[in-house]
Amino acid sequence: MVLQTTTYEEARLKIGTLPSLAPRPTFQNIRLMEADLVNKLIAIPSRQSAELGYSGMVQHVDIYALQTNTPWQNWADPGITRRGTRVNPNADGSTNTAAAIVRDKQAIYDANRAVYDTQENICCAIINSLNEVVPKNYRRGGANTMGARVYRATDEPREIIQKLRDTYGKPTPAEKSANEANFAAPWNPSEPIEELYDRLEDCYLTAMLAKPAFTIEQMIDRALRAIQQTGLYTTAVLEWNGFDLANKTWPQFKEHFAEAYEIRCATGAGTAATHGYANNTIDDDDDSIDTIKDSLNNIQLANNANAQNMNENISAITQETSALRASLLATQQQLAMLAQSQPYAAPFQWPQQPSLRPSLSSIQQPTQLHI
């Protein structure tokens, strides 16, 4: 079978328009641009990885290594022409066997040539796409390069993106804090469990670029705690705790709890009637023992959650009442101390009203006349 070469025009069409880094490259927009490019390159089949396509040409080495044990390697140039093979005639003068060898080598060369040309066309399409989305003032080269530059076909796409990240893509403290908060956020079991996996993996990859990186053990522990907090997968958690240490890997974790999630959905428990997230409802008339047990468990979990909330509210009211009582007592004591500190005052007496009857001394005596 002759391998078909992916042309430059086909590669450009598949890559399309990437998210712009204008007005200035940052940690977030570089990350979005790279993720979009990786997803598009995964869709282009490659001889090196049928599952990951050509994503290894741009993806961070450590991130690519998480998905495959084989590091990405560019396909070697087979040369412009195939090296000639001398055809030695057989003893009877025939050259059938030798001609078959020549045909086989030609077929191998043609296959290698097709893979290499496809790789070069895709690389050129990536370079031109980066020239479009990276502002000119930020397309800087090495220390010996003056001013802005244009990415060339001889540049490595992964090195271009890494250079942008090292120069302009340092995360801010707020971005780091937001990623840590997202990593520690609980899981709402009304959402598919894949939502939990995707969120944690995205936080893990972000921390790998932002530093310090999370470990796989931290991601597994965070996912396990998020699942335990729902109270819905006790049996699956006990089974996981019994796994051998060598089998407690992230892929094994995802497979194990995804299976538990699907089993729970298949039993009719679904994702809506879950602890603390929605009202418990029964949508079918299945009266099997397992269904009844699941329904009773859901009701019990909801009652426990409601009782816990009520206890917390009562406790808060009690504390608030105690605080008010203490404040009132303190006010009364202050008033008492204030009253004791005032000087003693004589009892109040009403002022005496002046008498309207004149006193004898005030009456003018008549003047005596002397004759």
C-alpha positions in Angstrom: 0.0 0.0 0.0 1.4 3.4 -1.0 1.2 6.0 1.8 -0.4 9.2 0.8 1.5 12.4 1.6 -0.4 15.1 3.5 0.1 18.3 1.5 0.9 21.7 3.0 -2.6 23.0 2.0 -4.3 20.0 3.7 -2.3 20.6 6.8 -3.1 24.3 6.9 -6.8 23.5 6.5 -6.7 21.0 9.4 -4.9 23.4 11.7 -7.1 26.3 10.7 -7.0 29.5 12.8 -5.3 29.3 16.2 -6.2 31.5 19.2 -4.3 34.7 19.1 -1.7 35.8 21.6 -2.5 39.4 21.0 -2.0 41.9 22.5 0.7 40.1 24.5 1.6 36.5 25.2 0.6 35.4 28.7 0.5 32.1 30.6 -3.2 31.6 29.9 -3.3 32.5 26.2 -0.2 30.5 25.4 -1.8 27.5 27.2 -5.0 27.9 25.2 -3.2 28.3 21.9 -1.1 25.2 22.5 -4.1 23.1 23.7 -6.0 24.0 20.5 -3.0 23.2 18.3 -2.4 19.9 20.1 -6.1 18.8 19.6 -5.9 19.5 15.9 -2.6 17.7 15.4 -4.0 14.6 17.3 -6.5 14.3 14.5 -3.8 14.0 11.8 -2.6 10.3 11.8 1.1 9.8 12.2 3.3 6.7 11.8 4.8 7.3 15.2 1.5 7.4 17.2 -1.8 6.4 15.8 -3.5 7.7 18.9 -1.7 11.0 19.4 -1.0 11.9 15.8 1.5 14.7 15.3 0.8 16.3 18.7 4.3 15.4 19.9 5.7 18.0 17.5 4.5 20.8 19.8 3.5 19.4 23.1 5.7 19.8 26.2 8.0 16.8 26.5 7.0 15.9 30.0 3.3 16.1 29.1 3.7 14.0 26.0 5.6 11.4 28.1 2.5 11.0 30.4 0.6 9.7 27.4 3.1 7.4 25.8 6.4 5.8 26.8 8.0 6.6 23.5 9.3 10.2 23.2 8.5 12.1 20.0 11.2 11.9 17.3 11.1 13.6 14.0 11.2 11.3 11.0 14.6 11.0 9.4 15.1 12.5 6.0 15.4 9.5 3.5 17.2 11.7 1.0 16.2 13.0 -2.4 16.7 9.7 -4.2 17.0 6.1 -3.1 20.5 4.8 -3.0 21.1 2.5 -5.9 21.2 -1.2 -5.4 23.4 -3.3 -7.6 21.6 -6.1 -9.4 23.8 -9.2 -9.6 22.6 -11.8 -12.1 21.9 -15.3 -10.8 23.9 -18.3 -11.9 21.5 -18.9 -14.7 21.7 -15.3 -15.8 18.2 -14.3 -14.4 17.7 -11.3 -12.1 14.2 -12.0 -10.8 15.2 -12.2 -7.1 17.5 -9.2 -7.3 14.7 -7.2 -9.0 12.3 -8.1 -6.2 14.8 -6.7 -3.7 15.1 -3.5 -5.6 11.3 -3.2 -5.7 11.1 -3.8 -2.0 13.7 -1.1 -1.2 12.0 1.3 -3.5 8.7 0.7 -1.7 10.4 1.3 1.7 12.0 4.5 0.4 8.7 5.8 -1.0 7.0 5.1 2.3 9.7 6.9 4.3 9.6 9.8 1.8 5.8 10.1 2.2 6.1 10.2 6.0 8.9 12.7 5.9 7.2 15.0 3.4 4.0 14.9 5.5 5.9 15.8 8.6 7.7 18.7 6.8 4.4 20.0 5.4 2.7 19.9 8.8 5.7 21.6 10.4 5.6 24.4 7.8 1.9 24.8 8.4 2.4 25.1 12.1 5.2 27.7 11.7 3.1 29.9 9.4 0.1 29.6 11.8 2.4 30.8 14.7 3.6 33.7 12.6 -0.1 34.8 12.3 -1.1 34.5 16.0 2.1 35.6 17.7 2.4 39.5 17.6 5.5 40.6 15.6 7.1 42.3 18.6 7.1 39.1 20.6 8.6 36.8 17.9 12.1 37.3 19.2 15.0 35.0 18.5 18.2 34.4 20.5 20.6 36.9 22.2 22.3 37.7 18.9 19.1 38.5 17.1 18.1 42.2 16.9 14.4 43.2 16.8 11.5 41.1 15.8 11.8 38.1 13.6 9.8 35.7 11.5 9.6 32.0 12.4 11.3 30.0 9.7 10.6 26.5 8.4 13.9 25.3 10.0 12.6 26.2 13.5 11.1 23.6 15.8 7.5 24.3 16.7 8.0 22.9 20.2 11.0 25.1 20.8 9.1 28.2 19.6 6.2 27.6 22.1 8.7 26.8 24.9 10.6 30.0 24.2 7.3 32.0 24.4 6.5 30.3 27.7 9.9 30.9 29.2 9.9 34.6 28.1 6.3 35.7 28.5 4.4 32.8 30.0 5.2 33.0 33.7 2.0 32.6 35.7 0.9 35.2 38.1 0.4 34.4 41.8 -3.4 34.8 41.3 -3.3 32.3 38.5 -1.4 29.8 40.6 -3.8 30.3 43.5 -6.8 29.8 41.2 -5.3 26.5 39.9 -4.7 25.2 43.4 -8.3 26.1 44.4 -9.6 24.3 41.3 -7.5 21.3 42.1 -8.9 21.2 45.7 -12.6 21.8 44.7 -15.1 19.1 45.5 -16.9 17.0 42.9 -20.6 17.3 42.3 -21.7 13.7 41.8 -24.6 14.9 39.6 -21.9 15.5 37.0 -20.2 12.7 35.1 -17.1 11.4 36.8 -15.1 12.3 33.7 -15.6 15.9 34.6 -13.7 15.3 37.8 -10.9 13.5 35.9 -10.6 16.2 33.2 -10.5 19.0 35.8 -7.8 17.4 37.9 -5.7 16.5 34.9 -5.9 20.0 33.6 -4.8 21.4 37.0 -2.0 18.8 37.0 -0.7 19.9 33.6 -1.1 23.6 34.5 1.0 23.0 37.6 3.6 21.1 35.6 4.1 24.2 33.5 3.6 26.8 36.2 5.8 25.1 38.9 5.8 23.6 41.4 4.3 20.6 39.9 1.8 18.3 41.5 2.6 14.7 41.8 0.6 11.7 40.5 0.1 10.7 44.1 -1.4 14.1 45.0 -3.8 13.9 42.1 -4.9 10.4 43.0 -5.4 11.4 46.7 -7.3 14.6 45.6 -9.6 12.5 43.4 -10.1 9.9 46.1 -11.1 12.5 48.7 -13.5 14.1 46.3 -15.2 10.8 45.7 -15.2 9.9 49.4 -16.9 13.2 50.3 -20.0 12.2 48.3 -20.6 9.2 50.5 -21.8 7.2 47.5 -18.9 4.9 46.6 -18.0 3.3 49.9 -17.6 -0.2 48.4 -15.4 1.0 45.5 -13.2 3.0 47.9 -12.7 -0.1 50.1 -11.8 -2.1 47.0 -9.3 0.6 45.9 -7.7 0.5 49.3 -7.1 -3.2 48.9 -5.2 -2.7 45.6 -1.5 -3.5 45.5 0.7 -0.4 45.6 2.0 -1.2 42.1 -1.6 -1.1 40.7 -2.5 2.2 42.3 -1.8 4.2 39.2 -3.8 7.1 37.7 -5.1 5.1 34.7 -6.1 2.2 37.1 -7.8 4.7 39.4 -9.9 6.2 36.6 -10.9 2.8 35.2 -11.9 1.5 38.7 -14.1 4.4 39.7 -15.5 4.9 36.3 -16.7 1.3 36.4 -18.3 2.0 39.9 -19.9 5.1 38.5 -21.4 3.2 35.6 -22.7 0.4 37.9 -24.4 3.0 40.1 -26.1 4.6 37.1 -27.1 1.2 35.8 -28.8 0.3 39.1 -31.2 3.2 38.7 -29.5 5.4 41.3 -28.4 7.8 38.6 -26.6 11.0 39.3 -29.5 13.3 40.3 -30.6 11.7 43.6 -27.3 12.1 45.3 -26.2 13.3 48.7 -26.6 17.0 49.2 -27.1 17.9 45.6 -30.7 17.1 44.6 -34.0 15.8 45.9 -34.3 12.1 46.1 -36.8 10.8 43.6 -37.7 7.4 42.3 -38.5 7.4 38.5 -39.4 3.8 38.0 -41.4 1.1 39.7 -38.5 -1.3 40.1 -39.1 -2.9 43.5 -36.0 -5.1 43.5 -34.1 -5.4 46.8 -31.1 -3.6 45.4 -33.2 -0.7 44.2 -35.0 -0.4 47.5 -31.7 -0.5 49.4 -30.3 2.2 47.1 -33.3 4.3 47.6 -33.2 3.9 51.4 -29.5 4.7 51.4 -30.2 7.9 49.4 -32.9 8.9 51.8 -30.7 8.2 54.8 -27.9 10.2 53.3 -30.2 13.1 52.6 -31.6 13.0 56.1 -28.1 12.9 57.6 -27.1 15.9 55.5 -30.3 17.8 56.6 -29.7 16.9 60.2 -26.1 18.1 60.0 -27.2 21.4 58.5 -29.9 21.9 61.2 -27.4 21.1 64.0 -25.0 23.6 62.5 -27.7 26.3 62.4 -28.8 25.6 66.0 -25.2 25.7 67.1 -24.7 29.1 65.4 -27.9 30.5 67.0 -26.7 29.3 70.4 -23.4 30.9 70.0 -25.0 34.1 68.9 -27.3 34.1 71.9 -24.4 33.5 74.3 -22.6 36.4 72.7 -25.6 38.7 73.2 -26.0 37.6 76.8 -22.4 38.3 77.5 -22.6 41.7 75.9 -25.7 42.6 77.9 -24.0 41.6 81.2 -21.0 43.6 80.3 -23.2 46.7 79.7 -24.9 46.3 83.0 -21.6 46.0 84.8 -20.4 49.2 83.1 -23.5 51.1 84.2 -23.1 49.9 87.8 -19.5 51.0 87.9 -20.4 54.4 86.4 -23.1 54.9 89.0 -20.7 54.1 91.9 -18.0 56.5 90.6 -20.4 59.6 90.8 -19.9 62.0 93.9 -22.7 62.0 96.7 -25.3 64.7 96.2 -27.6 66.1 99.0 -31.3 65.4 98.6 -33.0 67.9 96.5 -35.1 70.5 98.4 -37.7 72.8 96.9 -36.8 76.5 97.4 -39.0 78.4 99.9 -41.5 80.8 98.5 -41.3 84.4 100.0 -44.1 85.3 102.3 -46.6 87.9 101.1 -47.4 89.0 104.6 -45.0 91.8 105.6 -43.0 91.4 108.7 -43.5 93.8 111.7 -40.0 95.1 111.2 -40.6 96.0 107.7 -43.7 98.1 108.4 -42.9 101.7 108.5 -43.7 103.2 111.8 -45.8 106.4 111.7 -43.8 109.5 112.3 -44.6 111.1 115.7 -45.3 114.7 115.7 -44.0 116.8 118.5 -46.0 119.8 119.4 
